[in-house]
Amino acid sequence: MIEAVTIFGKDYPIVEEKIDTVQFNEERVFIPFNKRSPESLLKEFLADLLFSKLEEIYEEMRKEGKIDLLGNLDFEIVKRIDNKKGRIAKLKGNRIILQLDAIALPENILRYIVAHEVAHMHASHNYHMDYLHQMVECSWCFCNTSCYVTKP
């Protein structure tokens, strides 16, 4: 049995309880006694939690006017991307694919990842890398100042 899990940069001890679904509060993660393995229940819960957080981050960035996309953006949570150990995210069409391990990252890093992958949608190979970096900085900054991106 897993004893603890890191969610959005904070460690939570895991406790088995007589409950119906996996839950967590500011102090602990609670896993039900169930016929299914606690590990599979936890992974499913963490994938759903990460997906919800990514959608929240994306909507927040859209409302702030930091990003503008034509069409919808979707997220997919997977165990591993392209069988590469170090890869945490990848853009595929209008979908950002993230490794489940990203659940351990703080929210500001997740925000950066979303901004970075969205920037790839806008910055074609014809643009300089400086343009891509300007877009990422503008998209993920939390400051109240205006950001302007200049095309090369």
Protein Blocks (a to p, Z undefined) as FASTA:
>chain_A
ZZbdceehiacdddddddfbdcddfkbccddddfbdfklmmmmmmmmmmmmmmmmmmmmm
mmnopaccedjddddddfbehhiaklmbdcehjaccddfklmmpcfklmmmmmmmmmmmm
mmcfkbcfklmmmmmmmmmpcbfbdcddddZZ
